[in-house]
Protein backbone atom coordinates (compact mmCIF):
# COMPACT_ATOMS: atom_id res chain seq x y z
CA UNK A 1 0.00 0.00 0.00
CA UNK A 2 2.93 2.33 0.65
CA UNK A 3 3.82 2.07 -3.05
CA UNK A 4 0.38 3.33 -4.07
CA UNK A 5 -1.08 6.85 -4.06
CA UNK A 6 -2.02 7.99 -0.54
CA UNK A 7 -5.63 7.35 0.41
CA UNK A 8 -7.72 7.10 3.54
CA UNK A 9 -8.50 3.64 4.92
CA UNK A 10 -12.12 4.16 3.85
CA UNK A 11 -11.11 4.79 0.23
CA UNK A 12 -10.28 2.41 -2.58
CA UNK A 13 -6.87 2.95 -4.12
CA UNK A 14 -6.84 2.70 -7.90
CA UNK A 15 -3.78 2.53 -10.11
CA UNK A 16 -4.19 2.47 -13.88
CA UNK A 17 -1.43 1.20 -16.13
CA UNK A 18 -2.59 -0.54 -19.33
CA UNK A 19 0.74 -2.29 -19.88
CA UNK A 20 0.47 -4.23 -16.60
CA UNK A 21 -1.83 -6.82 -18.19
CA UNK A 22 0.80 -7.77 -20.78
CA UNK A 23 3.89 -7.40 -18.57
CA UNK A 24 5.18 -10.82 -17.49
CA UNK A 25 6.43 -9.73 -14.04
CA UNK A 26 3.35 -7.68 -13.12
CA UNK A 27 1.13 -10.48 -11.70
CA UNK A 28 3.82 -11.66 -9.26
CA UNK A 29 4.76 -8.14 -8.20
CA UNK A 30 1.16 -7.08 -7.61
CA UNK A 31 0.39 -10.33 -5.78
CA UNK A 32 3.41 -9.83 -3.51
CA UNK A 33 2.26 -6.28 -2.79
CA UNK A 34 -1.36 -7.25 -2.07
CA UNK A 35 -2.99 -10.66 -2.52
CA UNK A 36 -6.45 -9.10 -2.15
CA UNK A 37 -6.03 -6.76 -5.12
CA UNK A 38 -9.00 -6.63 -7.45
CA UNK A 39 -8.03 -6.30 -11.08
CA UNK A 40 -10.03 -4.49 -13.74
CA UNK A 41 -9.02 -5.25 -17.32
CA UNK A 42 -10.48 -3.31 -20.24
CA UNK A 43 -10.44 -5.40 -23.40
CA UNK A 44 -11.80 -4.79 -26.86
CA UNK A 45 -12.00 -6.64 -30.14
CA UNK A 46 -8.32 -7.56 -30.61
CA UNK A 47 -8.38 -6.83 -34.35
CA UNK A 48 -9.80 -3.35 -33.77
CA UNK A 49 -7.28 -2.89 -30.96
CA UNK A 50 -4.37 -3.79 -33.27
CA UNK A 51 -5.62 -1.41 -35.98
CA UNK A 52 -5.99 1.34 -33.38
CA UNK A 53 -2.46 0.67 -32.10
CA UNK A 54 -1.13 0.85 -35.67
CA UNK A 55 -3.04 4.08 -36.37
CA UNK A 56 -1.53 5.63 -33.24
CA UNK A 57 2.00 4.58 -34.26
CA UNK A 58 1.45 5.74 -37.85
CA UNK A 59 0.49 9.22 -36.60
CA UNK A 60 3.94 9.49 -34.99
CA UNK A 61 6.00 7.52 -37.54
CA UNK A 62 4.42 7.91 -41.01
CA UNK A 63 7.15 5.84 -42.71
CA UNK A 64 6.44 2.52 -40.96
CA UNK A 65 5.51 -0.57 -43.03
CA UNK A 66 1.87 -1.31 -43.80
CA UNK A 67 -0.43 -2.88 -41.22
CA UNK A 68 -0.66 -5.96 -43.40
CA UNK A 69 3.13 -6.19 -43.67
CA UNK A 70 3.58 -6.00 -39.91
CA UNK A 71 0.71 -8.38 -39.09
CA UNK A 72 1.92 -11.42 -41.01
CA UNK A 73 5.12 -13.43 -41.31
CA UNK A 74 3.53 -15.01 -44.39
CA UNK A 75 0.12 -13.67 -45.37
CA UNK A 76 -0.59 -16.25 -48.10
CA UNK A 77 -0.11 -19.01 -45.53
CA UNK A 78 -1.97 -16.98 -42.89
CA UNK A 79 1.03 -16.95 -40.53
CA UNK A 80 0.42 -14.09 -38.12
CA UNK A 81 3.47 -12.36 -36.69
CA UNK A 82 2.90 -12.73 -32.95
CA UNK A 83 6.16 -10.92 -32.23
CA UNK A 84 4.58 -7.64 -33.36
CA UNK A 85 3.39 -5.89 -30.21
CA UNK A 86 0.09 -4.73 -31.73
CA UNK A 87 -0.82 -8.38 -32.41
CA UNK A 88 0.66 -9.86 -29.21
CA UNK A 89 -1.20 -7.49 -26.87
CA UNK A 90 -4.54 -8.76 -28.22
CA UNK A 91 -3.69 -12.37 -27.34
CA UNK A 92 -5.69 -11.96 -24.13
CA UNK A 93 -5.81 -15.66 -23.18
CA UNK A 94 -2.01 -15.87 -23.15
CA UNK A 95 -1.72 -12.88 -20.82
CA UNK A 96 -4.58 -14.07 -18.61
CA UNK A 97 -2.76 -17.35 -17.94
CA UNK A 98 -0.01 -15.43 -16.14
CA UNK A 99 -2.53 -13.61 -13.95
CA UNK A 100 -4.44 -16.78 -13.08
CA UNK A 101 -1.25 -18.24 -11.58
CA UNK A 102 -1.61 -15.63 -8.82
CA UNK A 103 -5.20 -14.37 -8.74
CA UNK A 104 -8.49 -16.29 -8.88
CA UNK A 105 -10.87 -15.29 -11.66
CA UNK A 106 -13.20 -13.90 -8.96
CA UNK A 107 -10.66 -11.09 -8.40
CA UNK A 108 -10.53 -10.14 -12.09
CA UNK A 109 -13.24 -8.10 -13.81
CA UNK A 110 -13.27 -7.64 -17.57
CA UNK A 111 -14.72 -4.47 -19.02
CA UNK A 112 -15.80 -4.45 -22.65
CA UNK A 113 -14.12 -1.53 -24.40
CA UNK A 114 -16.94 -1.54 -26.95
CA UNK A 115 -19.66 -1.39 -24.27
CA UNK A 116 -17.71 1.28 -22.42
CA UNK A 117 -18.34 3.46 -25.49
CA UNK A 118 -21.97 2.45 -26.13
CA UNK A 119 -23.09 2.08 -22.49
CA UNK A 120 -20.55 3.68 -20.15
CA UNK A 121 -22.94 3.83 -17.20
CA UNK A 122 -23.82 0.15 -17.55
CA UNK A 123 -20.16 -0.88 -17.63
CA UNK A 124 -19.34 1.42 -14.70
CA UNK A 125 -22.25 -0.10 -12.78
CA UNK A 126 -20.67 -3.54 -13.20
CA UNK A 127 -17.29 -2.17 -12.06
CA UNK A 128 -18.87 -0.64 -8.96
CA UNK A 129 -20.60 -3.95 -8.18
CA UNK A 130 -17.30 -5.83 -8.63
CA UNK A 131 -15.58 -3.42 -6.24
CA UNK A 132 -18.41 -3.83 -3.73
CA UNK A 133 -19.23 -0.14 -3.66
CA UNK A 134 -22.50 1.75 -3.97
CA UNK A 135 -23.51 2.60 -7.54
CA UNK A 136 -22.94 6.34 -7.71
CA UNK A 137 -21.84 6.71 -11.33
CA UNK A 138 -24.94 6.56 -13.54
CA UNK A 139 -26.22 7.72 -16.95
CA UNK A 140 -26.57 11.28 -15.65
CA UNK A 141 -22.76 11.53 -15.40
CA UNK A 142 -22.15 11.06 -19.15
CA UNK A 143 -22.84 12.85 -22.40
CA UNK A 144 -21.96 11.82 -25.94
CA UNK A 145 -19.34 14.02 -27.60
CA UNK A 146 -20.22 13.95 -31.32
CA UNK A 147 -16.84 15.35 -32.34
CA UNK A 148 -14.87 12.58 -30.64
CA UNK A 149 -17.46 9.86 -31.11
CA UNK A 150 -17.08 8.91 -27.44
CA UNK A 151 -19.00 9.45 -24.23
CA UNK A 152 -17.44 11.98 -21.87
CA UNK A 153 -17.93 12.70 -18.18
CA UNK A 154 -20.07 15.74 -17.50
CA UNK A 155 -18.46 18.48 -15.49
CA UNK A 156 -18.62 17.99 -11.76
CA UNK A 157 -19.45 20.54 -9.11
CA UNK A 158 -15.78 20.72 -8.10
CA UNK A 159 -14.50 21.19 -11.65
CA UNK A 160 -16.07 23.38 -14.27
CA UNK A 161 -14.72 21.26 -17.11
CA UNK A 162 -16.10 18.08 -18.66
CA UNK A 163 -13.64 15.16 -18.82
CA UNK A 164 -13.07 13.55 -22.19
CA UNK A 165 -10.54 11.10 -23.58
CA UNK A 166 -7.34 12.61 -24.97
CA UNK A 167 -6.62 13.77 -28.52
CA UNK A 168 -5.34 10.37 -29.61
CA UNK A 169 -8.67 8.70 -28.79
CA UNK A 170 -11.50 8.64 -31.30
CA UNK A 171 -9.36 9.28 -34.36
CA UNK A 172 -10.33 7.61 -37.63
CA UNK A 173 -8.51 4.32 -38.15
CA UNK A 174 -6.60 3.53 -41.33
CA UNK A 175 -8.47 1.44 -43.90
CA UNK A 176 -7.44 -2.21 -43.81
CA UNK A 177 -8.17 -4.85 -46.44
CA UNK A 178 -11.27 -6.79 -45.27
CA UNK A 179 -9.47 -10.08 -46.04
CA UNK A 180 -6.71 -9.12 -43.61
CA UNK A 181 -9.31 -8.30 -40.96
CA UNK A 182 -10.95 -11.70 -41.52
CA UNK A 183 -7.61 -13.53 -41.30
CA UNK A 184 -6.87 -11.80 -37.99
CA UNK A 185 -10.37 -12.56 -36.67
CA UNK A 186 -9.73 -16.22 -37.45
CA UNK A 187 -6.37 -16.02 -35.67
CA UNK A 188 -7.88 -14.52 -32.50
CA UNK A 189 -11.01 -16.68 -32.50
CA UNK A 190 -11.03 -19.05 -29.47
Beta strands, then each sheet from edge to edge (+ up, - down):
strand 1: 39-43
strand 2: 72-74
strand 3: 79-80
strand 4: 108-112
strand 5: 142-145
strand 6: 150-153
sheet 1: 1+ 4+
sheet 2: 2+ 3-
sheet 3: 5+ 6-
end
